[in-house]
Amino acid sequence: MLTIWGRLNSHNVKKVAWFASEIGLPYVRHDVGGQFGMSDAYVAMNPNRLIPTIEDGDVVLWESNAILRYLAARYAPRTMWPADPAARAQGDKWMDWQFSFADAQRGAFLNLIRRKPEERDAAALAKSARQSGEAMLILDHALAGQAWLSGESFGVADVPMGAYAHTFFTLEMERPDVPHARAWYDRLRERPAYVETVMIPLT
């Protein structure tokens, strides 16, 4: 059985747990990181001291998007991993692009969720809201011509930004009008695995 190491309030852990549920892959998850700390055994598996890490039989793997690609290719190649390299790459680019979005959104998330009101950096919050909003406009433009980042149907390429979209639309900050991204987010919210795994309180 797949083992996922990492606390579920981490965006990167949400990605993996959500995707495993989407493809019907049973797993067990152990809390690691943050208030749960990291054991020497965990650090031996992942010397970066980051989460998540998975164990799948003899396979030990870290880096959340690499994990997603591995799971899609191994367990759901017909539905989540396009055979055509060009089609796969068109969706795959959004998986890498998500990291720049995460950098843009981090300041808003930390200030609004992880800090007390009196400890917030208003300038950093405003900068993060602006930068993440500008990035979401790029995503919105892409989704004007297709329902999913993966193409005509939901796929692995929707997962990384899907985990961050919930935070973007939940944080109490100024956001631009992004109707196509909002419609995509609404479609994600119809997926039971997304509701159960991603749409949990932000902490």
DRENBAFI-815904 format. One record per residue (C-alpha): x, z, y. Coordinates in steps of 0.1 Angstrom, whole numbers, always signed. Example, Ala and Ser with C-alpha at 12.3 -4.5 7.8 and 13.67 -1.06 7.14 Angstrom:
! residues 2
+123	+78	-45
+137	+71	-11
//
This chain:
! residues 203
+0	+0	+0
+11	-7	+35
+25	+23	+54
+24	+23	+92
+45	+48	+111
+34	+56	+146
+9	+74	+167
-23	+55	+174
-24	+60	+212
+6	+36	+214
-4	+0	+223
+22	-13	+198
+8	+8	+170
-27	-2	+178
-18	-38	+174
-6	-33	+138
-33	-10	+127
-60	-32	+142
-46	-64	+126
-43	-48	+92
-80	-38	+94
-89	-73	+106
-74	-89	+75
-88	-62	+52
-53	-49	+43
-55	-12	+32
-29	+11	+49
-19	+46	+55
-6	+57	+88
+16	+86	+98
+19	+100	+133
+53	+95	+147
+66	+95	+183
+56	+113	+215
+44	+148	+207
+49	+142	+170
+87	+136	+173
+108	+116	+149
+124	+128	+117
+159	+118	+106
+143	+98	+78
+123	+78	+104
+153	+72	+126
+171	+59	+95
+144	+33	+91
+142	+25	+128
+174	+33	+147
+158	+22	+180
+137	+54	+179
+106	+34	+187
+73	+28	+171
+58	+13	+150
+77	+8	+118
+61	-4	+85
+69	-1	+49
+54	-27	+26
+69	-24	-8
+106	-30	-3
+101	-44	+32
+109	-21	+61
+102	-38	+94
+101	-28	+131
+91	-46	+163
+53	-48	+166
+49	-85	+170
+74	-93	+143
+53	-71	+121
+21	-90	+131
+37	-123	+122
+49	-110	+89
+15	-96	+80
-3	-128	+90
+21	-151	+71
+21	-129	+40
-15	-117	+38
-37	-141	+58
-19	-175	+60
-51	-195	+58
-70	-177	+85
-45	-161	+108
-13	-182	+105
-18	-219	+113
+2	-243	+91
+8	-267	+119
+39	-256	+138
+27	-269	+171
-7	-251	+169
+10	-219	+157
+35	-221	+186
+7	-225	+212
-7	-192	+202
+26	-176	+194
+38	-179	+230
+11	-154	+241
+26	-129	+217
+59	-130	+235
+43	-133	+269
+25	-100	+263
+57	-81	+268
+60	-92	+304
+24	-82	+309
+31	-48	+294
+59	-43	+319
+36	-52	+347
+8	-28	+336
+31	+1	+327
+32	+17	+361
-6	+18	+364
-10	+32	+329
+16	+59	+334
+2	+70	+368
-35	+70	+358
-33	+83	+323
+0	+102	+317
+3	+119	+351
-17	+145	+369
-34	+132	+401
-10	+152	+423
+20	+137	+405
+10	+100	+409
+31	+75	+427
+6	+55	+448
+30	+27	+456
+40	+22	+420
+4	+22	+410
-6	-4	+436
+24	-26	+426
+15	-24	+389
-22	-31	+396
-12	-62	+417
+14	-75	+392
-8	-70	+361
-37	-86	+380
-16	-116	+388
-6	-119	+352
-41	-116	+340
-50	-145	+362
-26	-167	+342
-44	-156	+310
-77	-162	+326
-67	-198	+334
-57	-204	+298
-89	-190	+285
-110	-213	+307
-104	-241	+282
-105	-222	+249
-123	-192	+234
-92	-175	+219
-55	-174	+226
-50	-185	+190
-72	-217	+196
-107	-223	+184
-109	-191	+164
-96	-156	+165
-61	-152	+151
-29	-132	+153
-20	-145	+187
-50	-126	+202
-38	-93	+189
-10	-83	+213
-28	-90	+245
-61	-78	+230
-45	-43	+227
-35	-44	+264
-67	-60	+276
-87	-29	+268
-64	-8	+290
-65	-34	+318
-103	-34	+319
-105	+4	+315
-80	+17	+341
-96	+27	+374
-76	+2	+396
-82	-29	+416
-85	-60	+395
-90	-97	+404
-120	-116	+391
-111	-130	+357
-143	-142	+341
-128	-160	+312
-105	-132	+303
-134	-108	+306
-155	-130	+283
-126	-130	+258
-124	-92	+260
-162	-90	+254
-158	-111	+223
-130	-88	+211
-154	-58	+217
-178	-74	+191
-152	-70	+164
-156	-37	+145
-119	-32	+138
-111	-36	+175
-137	-10	+185
-125	+15	+159
-87	+10	+165
-82	-2	+200
-111	+12	+220
-101	+48	+217
-96	+71	+247
-64	+63	+266
-40	+91	+264
//
